Amino acid sequence: MEDGRLYGRGATDMKGGNVSSLLAVRAIRELGIRLKGDVIFQSVIEEESGGAGTLAAILRGYKADAALIPEPTNLRIFPKQQGSIWFRIIVKGRSAHGGTRYEGVSAIEKSMTVVQHIRELEEKRNARIDDPLYARNPIPIPINVGVIQGGNWPSSVPDTVKLEGRMGVAPGETMEHAKEEMAGWLEGLKGKDPWFAAHPPALEWFGARWVPGSVDPGHDLIRTLSEQYRSVLAEEPVIEASPWGTDGGLLTGLGGTPCVVFGPGVTEVAHYPNEYIVLEHLFQAAEIIALTLLDWCGTEEAEGSYGIKPNESH
């Protein structure tokens, strides 16, 4: 610990959020306050690949009137979360000796056209986003190419390149719609280069996927959380859409539990060698969550239930 920061792997993403949630529950218990509603604390595995742990909890019947995931939002409130899916594109060429490369077709060169074409799809998809919760986000639903593999010898023309990446899915959009749009867009490559008419890239979907989630910004949980934020910090909360996916989309879309993301920590240092969390923010989040539980569940006549589901962020 140094200068009010606690350093360590997972401190911000998201052990700090777990601690804030547990502190909130512990404070209520130790003060002897009896809530009229149930509080369910869930700590599950495998959010980093889409949320198999959360899915298992849903399938076992866990449900609440609302849920809060204390991901590292830097104390911002996220009613909406983009989803994402991993894709793989195989770009084909024709092998030849490097000394007579004109007899071959470089899959590496063709892959450059594919990458640029994907970038144009990203621009098209983001131009449709007019949600004010994304106003401060320059690319609300990015398409990122994270892996390029191709060629096996400096003196050979490569005949295959593999591209792998992550496609953002907008809140309210289905995974199938995003997949269909990507597939249809790649069909347009043949209009840019005749090579792709006879050798279309092969598109695959694999690995991790995060379901998008959306809660109406006017939802009672947003109202309650915002009121308690003001009471603790004496300022207006920032309400935005999440720039990354979480397993909260499963809770909202599949589990019938409206989910909001709010917690201490910043994603800029998540998955980072010098990861840290500001302890003051951790305690502020704990106080806000505790007061939200009191207001949401009630201590006299109001009835309700509230789920706190800490996890890890992607």
N, C-alpha and C positions, 0 to 999 in steps of 0.2 A: 504494500500500500504506500502511496506517495502523493502528496498534495491533494488529498481528498479523493483520490482515485484508487480503486482496487483493480490490480492487474491480474490477468490469468485467462487461460483458454476457456472460452464460453462465458466470461464474466458479463459481457453485454448481450451475448446471443446464445442462450438467454437465461442463464442462471440468475442474473440480477432480477429479471422479471418474475422468476419463480419465487425468489426470496421476498419480493414486494408482496406477492399474493399471499404467501404463508404468514408474513408479518401482519397483514390485514386481518386474516382469519384468527391468528393467535391473539391479537389485541382485543378483538370482540369477545373471544372466549374468556380471556383473563380478566376482562372488566365485568364478566358475569352478565353480559347482555344476551337476552334470549330473542332470537329472530323468529318472526312468524313464517318465514320461508326457509327452504333448505339451501345450503351452499355446498356444491359439489366441487371438490378440488381434484383435478385430473392431471397427472404428469405422464405423458405417453412418449413412445419411441417413434423414430423414423419419419419425422416431419420433413427432413432434408430431401427426401425422395417423393414427397407427396402426401404422406400421412397415413400409413397403414395402421399405426397405433390409434389414431383418432377414428379411423374407419372401424377398427375392432371395437372401440368403446361404443360407437353408434349402433353397431350390430348387436351388442349386448344389451341394448335398451336404454343407455344413458341419454337423458334428454332434460332440458331446462327451458325456462321461459326466455332466457337470454344467456349469452356466454361472452366472456372477455378473455382474449389471448394477450398476455403481456409481452409481446414481441418488442424489440428495441425501436420504438417510434420517436424517441427523444421527446416523450410526453405529448406527442400529437395524437389526435383521435382519428382513427381510420374506419369509417363505416363501410368502405368498399376496398376490395383487394383484387388486383389482376390475377389471372391464372397463368399457367405456362405449360408448355409441352416440349419435349425434346424431339428433334427430328434428325434424320440422316439422309443425305443426298449423295448418290453415287454418280459421278460425272465420267462419261466414257470418252476415250480418245482412240488413237491407233498407234501402236508401237513402231518404232523405227530406230535405226542407228543414229546417234547424235551427229555423226559426220554428214549424214544425208537426211537431216531432220525434215526437210521439205517433202519427204516420202511418207511421213507420219502426220499425226494430228495430236498435238499436246493436250492432254486432259488438264494439265495445270493452267494453260492459257484459256481453255474453255471454262474452267471453274471460275476464272476471274469474271467472265460474263455472267455466270450464274450468281455470284456474290453480289454484283452490281444490280442484277435483276431483283434479287431478294431485298436489297436496300430500297428499291423503288416500291416494292410491296409494303415495306415498313412505312414509308412516307404516305402511301395511299391509306393504309389502315388508320394511322394516327391522325390524318386530316379529318377523319370522321368523328374523332373524339371532341365533344363540345361540353363535357361535364365540367362545371366550375371547380369541382374538387380536384381536377387535374391541372388547374390553371398554372401552377408553379412548376409543373413537371414537363420538361422539354420533349420527352418521348414517353408518353404514358404506357404504351404497350410495345416495347422494343422487340426486334428480331435480332438475336445475337448469334453470329457464327463463331463458335468457340474452338473448333478443331478443324484443321486441314491436314490431310495425310495423302501423299501421292508420290509416285516415282520410287525407284529402288536402285538407280545407277546413274551417275552423272553423265555418262555417254549414251544414254538411251532416252528416247522420247517416251514419256509416261503415258500409259494407256488407261489409267484409272486414278481418280482422285475421290477421296471421301471427305465430305463436309458434314460436320455435326454442329447443331446449335439449339437454341432455345427460342421458342416463339411465344410472345406474350398474348394472352387472351383477355379481352376486355370484360369488366363486370357486366353481367347481363348477356354475354355472348356464350354460346355453347362451344365445347371442344370440337364437335363435329363441324360446325360452321367454319372455325379457324382452319381445320384440316382441309376442308373442301376449298377454301379460298387459296391456301398455299398450293394445292394440287392444280387448281385451275390457272393460277398465275404462272406456274412452271410450264404449263402448256404453251404459254405465250412466247417462250424462248425461241421456238421455231420461226417466229416472225422476225426475230433479230438475227438469227444465224441459221442457214439451211442445214448445217450439221445436226442440229437438235431435232429436225424433223425425222431423220432416219435413226438418230441415236439419242432419244429423250433421256434425261436424267431419271434415275430411279429414286423415288421418295419413300422413306420408311419412317414410322413413328415408333419410338422405343423409350425404355427407361422411365425417368421421372416425369410426373405430371401433377400440377396443382390446379384444383378446380377453382374458378373465380367465385368470388362471393360479394354480395351486395345487400346492405341494410339501408332502408330509407333514412336519410339524415334527420328526419323528424321523429325517429323511433324514440320511445320513452327512455331506453338505455342511454342514447346519445344525450338526451336532455338531462338525465340524472347525472351522468358522468361529467357533463359540461358544468353543471351547477356546483358540483363538489370541487372541480378543478378551480373554479373562480373563488370558492370559499377558502381553499388552501393557498393558492398562489396569487390571488388578488389581480388576476389578469384574464383576458379572454383566451380560451383554448384555440389552437389551430386545428381545424377539421379539414382533412384532405383524404385523397384516395391513396392507398398503399402502392408504392412503386415496385413491390415484389409480392410474390405469392406466399400464402400460408395454408395450413390445413383448416383454417376457418371456413373456407369455401365448402368443405365437406359438412361441417356443422350446420351452416346456413342452408345449403342446397339439398343435402341428403338427410341430415339429421333433424331438420325442422326446428333448429335452435338458432335464432338470429345471433350473429357473432360480430363483435366489434373488437378491433385491435388497438391496444393502448398499453404502453409500458415505458420503463426507463431504458437508457442506452441508445447508442447511435449505430446504424448499420455500417457507417464508414470504417469502423474498427472491428466489425464482425469478421470472423474467419481471417484474422490478422495477427501477425507475430506479437505485437504489443497491445493486444486487446485489453480494454479496461472499461470500467463503469464508474461514473461519478456517484459516490455514495449518497450525496445530498439528494440527487434525483431518485435514487432507489427508495429513500425514505419518504420523499414527497409522493411518489407513486403509491407506496403502501398506504399513506394517509388518505389519498384520494380514493383508492379502491375500498378501503374500510368504510369511509363515509358513503360511498356509492352502495355498498351492501346494506348498510343501515337504512338508507332511504328507499332502496329498491324492495327489500324484503319487509321492511316495517318492523316495529317492535311492539306495537299495540294491537291494531285491528287489521291492517293491510296484510294480505296474504300474497305469496309469490315464491318463486324460486329463482336462484341465480347460479349460473355455472361459471366458475373460474377454471379455465383450462390452459395452464401454462405448457409451453412446448419449446421447441427450438425453431429458429428461423432459417429460411433459405436465402 
